[in-house]
Amino acid sequence: MPDFMFIYHGGGKPEGAAEIDRAMKAWGQWMGTHGPSFTDPGNPVGMSKTVTLSGVEDHGGANPTTGYTIVKADSIEAACEIARSNPIVMDGGSVEVAEILPIEM
């Protein structure tokens, strides 16, 4: 069964105790439902830098990454179904789903 990376974009940072509590409960419920599929439950990420041949820029591009999760699923369609109920989607963000392709040495 392949692994898929969920790359989170957008969504809001909760402010205040009530919003933080709501967000943590939503993530807890989502993780409780899909936890057995997680290879790595992931984490939010901080500000990123973009590295190119031209140099380093202090931003993550047009749609910066806000976090990630690694999920094991039968297919990319099954992984997308798991991502569909992710709290970041419910908060107006998006989840990019990509299969992790193993490299054989």
N, C-alpha and C positions, 0 to 999 in steps of 0.2 A: 504494500500500500504506500503510495507516494506521500511525501511531505509537501505542504504548501505554505508560503509565506503570506501573511496578511500584513500589508503596509497601510497604516492609518494616516489619513490626511484630514486636517481640519477638526471640526468639533470644537466646542468651547471649553475653556478651563473653568471649572466650577468655582464660584466665589461665594463665600459665606458658608456657615455650618450646614444650613439646610440643603444647599445645592451640592455640597461635597457629600453629604449623607445620601442624597438621592442618586448621585453618580456612582458612589461606591456600591450601593444596593443593586443598581442596574448591572454593573460589571460583575458583581458577585453572583447574581442570578444567571447571567449569560455564561459565566465560567462554570457554574455548578451544572448547568445543562449540558455544556459541551466539553467540560474538563477532561474526560477520558480521551478525547481526540487530540489534546494538546501535547505536542512534543516539547514545546517551550511556551509557557503562557505569555512571555514577553514582558514589556515595560513601555512606559512612555519614554520619549526621547527629548533631549534639549535642542537648543539652536544648533543647526548644522552649517557646515561650510561646503561650498561647491568648488571642487578641484578640477581644473582643466589644464591643457597645455599652456594657456595664457596666464595662469596663476590661480590664486585662491580668492573666492568671493565670500563675504560674511552673510550668507543667506542660504536657504535650502531650495532656491529656485522658485518657480511660479506656484508650486503646490507642495510646500515643505512637509516632510514626514513628521508625524506626531507620536508614532509608536509602532509596535510590531507584535505579532504572535506567529508561532509556527504550529501548524495543524496537520495531522495525518487524516487523509480522506481517500475514498475509493476513486474519486475523479475530481477534476476542477469544478464540475457542476455541483458535486456534493460539498466541496469546500465553499463555493459561493453561497450555497444554502445556509451554511453555518455563519458566514459573514453577514448575510442579509439581516439577521437579528442582532447584530453587534450594536452596543449602545452608542458608538460614535455615529453610526448611520442614523439612529433615532434622533441624535442631536445636530443633524445637518452636515456631518462630515461624510467621508467615503472610505471604503476599504478596497485597496488594490489587491487582487489575489493572483499569485504567481506560483507555478510549480517549481520546486527546488530540484534541479537536475543533478543527480549524483555523477561525479567524475570518477571513472575507473582508472586506476593506476596500474 
